[in-house]
């Protein structure tokens, strides 16, 4: 009976070890997924900040650019799409459209010297420029975090268990069109 007891104890110890290894494995995947979600939340904060600045910018510009309504409407529509996006991919697409609309707005604004001289417009332009820099940083941070998470769930042995446990690759935050890869340039 002594040999059987040793076998049972060894088996139980092995089960405990495997159980603890699975718990550690699962917790590391949860941590990685939460880091990705946090990184996305940081992007979301900066995108919200930009969305909050846009109505003030549009209202400031309206008085100077009455015959440029189409440009202003595109910015407003792109902002609404960005705020109404339901998932990460839709949000990325809508934010890329918003960046393009803002570029158009600033390009048109260059033709209005009085607008360029407005302190309110200059302040909004500075705020937007700072926000764009923060968005770029948070996008990079998100992509770095997503890469680490994706690598973790695609490496052995995680690749065997991650899908079963509900861990799937996260898409990177990418700019869809080459024209949108350029920074929003604000020249006043």
Secondary structure by P-SEA (a helix, b strand, c coil): caaaaaaaaaaaaaaaaaaaaaaaaaaaaaaaaaaaaaaaaaaaaaaaaaaaaaaaaaaaaccccccaaaaaaaaaaaaaaaaacccaaaaaaaaaaaaaaaaaaaaaacccccccccaaaaaaaaaaaaaaaaaaaaaaaaaaaaaaaaaaaacccccccccccbbbbbbccccccccccccccccc
